[in-house]
Amino acid sequence: MSSMEYKEAEKLLLQNVTPVETENVTTEDLFSRILAEDLTAEMDVPHFDRSPYDGYAFKAEDTKDAGESNPVTLRVIENIRAGQTPEKEVVSGTAIRLMTGAPLPAGADAICKYEDTDFTDETVNIKRKYSAGDNIIWHGEDIKKGTVLVKRGEVVDAAVMGIVSSLGMTGLKVYKKPVAALISTGDELADIDEGLKPGKIRNSNRYILSGALESIGFETVYAGHASDDIGDIQGRILSTEKMGDIIISTGGVSAGDYDLVPDAMQKAGYEIIVDGIDMKPGMACVFGVKKGRLMLALSGNPASALTNLQCICYPALKKLAGSEHHDHRLIKMRLKNDYKKSRRGIRFLRGVLSIEDGAAVFTAPERQGNIVISSAALCNAYACLPEGTEPLRAGDTVEGFAVNGRN
């Protein structure tokens, strides 16, 4: 199978993934989860008419002739704090003093701020005309019963938490956090707590991928390290299948004598749907599917693995997690620095997206190689440079997407 266009690879992954199962969680545990049902209001918010500030409630009709030089004097018959219920009814010639959030008394149809009046404990002078409905927060003004407030597939943020709690809801149905089982392959790998022997390198991919996956709501579990032996790799794949919702491996997917992962995947029962993608970095990869479950085999080169994961695999991974916003949201960005290389094929250029003078600005580190991970620190976006792109200058416009958000 020859290398394919990256959009086709992304499409194939999306076609072969379905969202994880759902679960009910309490409101306390709802933050950052993905809704598996529409959030629909079961009541009005607020559920009673109330005052927006400290002031006086009265009949608007009583103020029809009021003015600065001719205020109307009303008798204050009650003082109501927030949380209290008025016991008296406003009639013509009377007013009730209210604190912010207090219910609108029966008989009243307007409210004024206390600082707009002259008052004593017994009376209040209203110094202008008010109309019925002035300065009243009506029941349902914020939320109407039956309104769909947040759609399924959205991530719960702080505001959604506030909506849920204001509705008195104790929990909602969400998608379970998907679990990615990570496999490392290669005789050259040493973990971070091992001494480095000649020819060995640290297994940084385990931690790179774990962080990238957790940033989009996944949980990860490390399924271990397989040597450069097809039987060992196949056995590791089979033993890992029940550990997560998706398997992601690194290493062993190029064209060398010890790049055995594709054959091991097939022996383990996976149908290969992608074998290499026409892109840099991240061209070397193999994606397979078995009984509706994906395995993503990425390059052993750290920058290649991370680029492929974020640029090609993220949409499918977000769909797996239940998100309705799984496609990359492309934006135009102004290049802040020169990029001097030309490229015949597609290149994903990592960089830092910032806002300057109201415009999206993209700063690309100079070092962008397959094995270079140090310059990826703090990078939060990619620019997608089409085939045949000539060297770019600061100020040129590029198209790309951010990768630092859940949606």
N, C-alpha and C positions, 0 to 999 in steps of 0.2 A: 504494500500500500504506500503510495507516494505522498509527500507532504501536501497538505491541503491549505486552502485559503482560510485565514483565521476566523472569518465570519461564519464559514461553513462548519468549522470545528465547534464554535460556540453554539451554533444552532443544533448540531447533533447532540451535544451535551444536554441542552435544554429539553430536547425531545425525549431523552432517556432518563429523566429524573422527575419524581413526584414528591410533593411535600411530605414531611414526616408526620407521624400521628399527633393527635392533640391530647391535651390534659387540662384539667381545671386547676387554677391556682388562686390563692387568696389575694386580696388587694395589696397586702403587705409585700407579696412576692411578684407583683405584676410589672414593676419597672423594667424596661428594656426588652420585655418579651414581645413576641409577634402575635397579634390577635388572630384567632382562628374563627371569629364570628364578628359580625358588625356590632359596634357599641351603639345600642339604641336606648334613648331616654325612656325610662319607665315612669317619670313624673316631671312636673314643671319645676324649673329652678329660676328664681326663687318660687316657693309654693304659696306665697302670700304677698300682697301688696305691702311695700315698706318704704321707709325714708332713706334717701341717699346720704343724708348728713344730719347733724344736730340742727333742729329747727322747730317750726310750729306747723301743725295741721289745722286746717280750717275750711270753711265753705268759700269757694272762689267768689260766689255772688256777693259776699259781705265786703269785698274789696273793689267793687265796680266803680266807686267814686274816690278811691284812695289816691293820695299823692304825697310828695315830700312836704308840701305846706298844708296838706289836709289828710293826715293819717287817720285810719280807722282803728279804734281801740276795741280789742276783744278780751273777754274775760278768760283767763287760763283755768281750766277745770281739772287738769290731771297732768302728771309728768310720767313719761313712759321710757324705760331703758330698753336697750336691745335684749331680747329674750323674754320680756314681759308682754302680757296681753292687755290692751286697753279695757277698762271696765265701764267707761262712760262713752256716750255717743255725742259727737259734735253736733250742736244745733246752731242756728243763726245767732251771731253775737258771741260765740265762744270759740276757744282754740285749745288744743292739747299740745304740750311741749313733748318733742320726741328726740331721742338720741339716734345716732346713725344705726340703721338696721332695724329699728323698732317698727312694728306693724302699723299700717295706716288705720286709724280709728274709724269706726262706722260713722257715717255722716259727713266725713271730710272728703274733699276732692281736690285739694291743693296743699302744697307744702312750701314754706319759705325758709331760708337760712336764718339762724338766730342773729347773725351779725348784720343782716339787712333790716333789723328791727330795733326799736327801743322797747325795753321790757322791764317789768318788775316781777316779783313772785306771783302777783295776782293778775297782771294784765300784760298785753303785748300790743304795740302800735305797728300796724302794717302800713308801709309808706308808698306802695304802688299797687296797681291793679294786677291781679292774677287770673288766669283762666283755668277752668276745670282740667285736671290732669297734669298741671305744672309740677315738676320736680317730684314725681312719684315713680318709684321702681315697681312696675307691674309684675304680677306673678307670671312666670314663664317668659319674662323679658330676656333672660340669658338662654334658657333651654326650654323648648316646648316638648311636652310628652309625645313620644312616637317618632321624634327626629332621629335619623341616623347621624351620629356625631363623628364617628371614626369607622372607616371601612375595614373589613377583614384584610389581613396582610400588612397592616401598618404597625410600626414599632411604637410601643407605649413609652411616651416621654413624660416629663414632669407635669405638663399641662393635662395630658390624658389622665394621669393619676389624680389630679384635682377634679376633673370631670367625674370620674368613677366614684370618688369619695363623696362629692357633692350630691350624687344621685343615691347615696346610701347603699351602693353595691359592694358586697363582701368578696367578690371574686369574678373571674371571667374565664372563658375557654381560650387557651393559647396553644400554639404549636410547641411541641416538646423541643428542647434544645438539641439540635442534631449533634451526633458524636462522630468525629472523624478519627479513624484508627490509622496511625502513622507507622510506616515501615521504612527503615533505612537499609540500603544494600551497599555492599562494597567491602572488600578485605582491607581497604586502606583506612577505614574509619576507626576513630577512638573517641570515647565519650569524654565529657568535660572533666570527669574525676579520674581519668587515667593518665599515666605518664605517656608522653609522646615518644614513640620509638622511631628510628629512621624510616622514612617512607610513609608514616602515618599522618593523618590530618584530623582535626576536630570534626565531630558530627554536628556542625552548626545548623544543617538543614532541619533537623528535628525541632529546634527551638525557633528558627525563622518561621517555619510553617505553622507551628503551634500558635505563635503570636498573631500571625496574619489571619488565621482561622478564628481565634477567639475574639478578634476585633470585629467580626461580623456575626457574633452570637453563637459560635460553635463551642462545644466542649471537645477536647482532644484527649486521646489516650495513646500512649506509646506502646506499640505492639512488638517492638524489638528490632534487632539487627540481623539481617541475613547475609551470609558470605557469598562470594562469587561462585555459587554452585546452584545449578538449576533446580535440583531436588530440594535444597535448603530454601530457596526462594519460593518454590511452589508450596512447600509445607508451611512456610510462614504465612503465605497468602490465605491458605485454607484455614489455618488456625485463627486467623484474624477476622474472618468474615462475620462472626457473631459478636465481635467487640464494638462495632459501631454501625452507623448508617451508610458510611462510605469509607473506602480504603484509599489512602494517598501514600505513595511511595516515592522515594528519590533514589536516583542512580540506576545505572544498568540499562539505559534506553537508547544509547547511541549505536554506532555500527561496529564496535570493537568486538574482539573475540570473547570478552567477558561481559558483554552487554546482553544478559540473559533474561531480563525481566519480561519482554514480550512473549518469548516462548514459554516461560513459566506461567504467565497469565493464561495462555491458551491451554496449557496442560491442566490448569486449575479450573477450566470451564468457561473462561471469559471470551466473549466475541469482541475482537478488536474493531473499534469504530473509527478511531483516529490513530494514525501512525506518522507522527511528524507534522509540524505546522510551518507554513512559509512565513516566518517571522524571526526577528532578532531583538533581544536574546530570547531563548526559550523554545527554539525550533525542535529540539529533541524531546519527544514525549510520546507516550502511548496511552490511549484511553480505551477502556473496555467495559462491557456490561455483561452481567450474569443474573438472570432471573430478576431483572428490573433494578439491580443495584450496580452502581458505578465503582470502578477502580481507576484512579488517576495516577499514572506513573510519570513522574517528572524527572527532569535532568538532575544529575548530581551536582552541577555547578550552581552555587547558591543564588546568584543574581538571575540565572535562567529559570530556576525553579520558582522563585518568588514572582518574576515577571509573568510567567505562564499562569501561575495560580491566580494572580490578581487581574490580569488582563483577559484571559480566556475562560478560566474556571469560575471566577466569582459569580457571574450571572446564574449559572446552574446551581452553585452552592447556596446562593440567596433564595432561589426557588425551592431548593430542598428544605431550607429553613422556614418556608412559608411566606416569604416576602412577596408582595405584589410588584415591588419595584426592583426587579432583578436585572434589567438591562442597564448598561452603563449610560449615565446621563451626560451626553457630549456637550462640551462648552468650547467657546472660542477663547484662547488665551494669547496674550502678548508675550513674546519671548524676551526675556530680560538680558540674556547674554548670547554671544555668538555660538553657533554649533557648526563646526567646520567640516564634518564628515558628510559625504554623499552615500546613498544606499540604493541599490537596485531593487531590493525587496522591502517589505514592510519592516519598520523599526519602531519599537515602543521605547520611548525615551523617558526615563524616570526623572522626577524633579520635585520642586517645592512650589505649590500653588499658593499665591497670596493675593490680597486685594490692595492695589495702590491707585490712588486718585479715582476710586470708583470702578476700576477695571481689573479683570482677572489677569494676573501676571505669572508667568511660568519661568522658574530659574532651574536650569539643567546643570547638574554637576558634570565636569569635563570627563571624568572617568566613568565609563558605562559598560565595561567588559562583562563577559559571561561569568567570570569568577570574582568580579569586584563587588563586594557587598558593603564595604566601608562607606562608599559614597551614597548608599541608599538610606543612611540614617536620616531620619526626620522627613524623608521624601513622602509626599502625600498625594501625588498625582502622576499621571502618565500623559505624554503627548504622543499621538499616533502619527508617524511620518509615513505618508504613502510611498509606494514604489516609485523610484526615480527622483526622490526629493534631493535637490541640490543643497549645498551648504547654506545654512540659515544665518541671518544677521539679527542682532538685537533690534527689537521693534517689529519683526515679522510676526504674523499671526499663525498660530498652530491650533489644531483641534485635539482635544483630549478629555480626560475625565478624572475626577477625584476618587481616591480609594480609602479615605479615612472615615467613612460614615457607613451606618448600617443600611440606609436606604439609598 
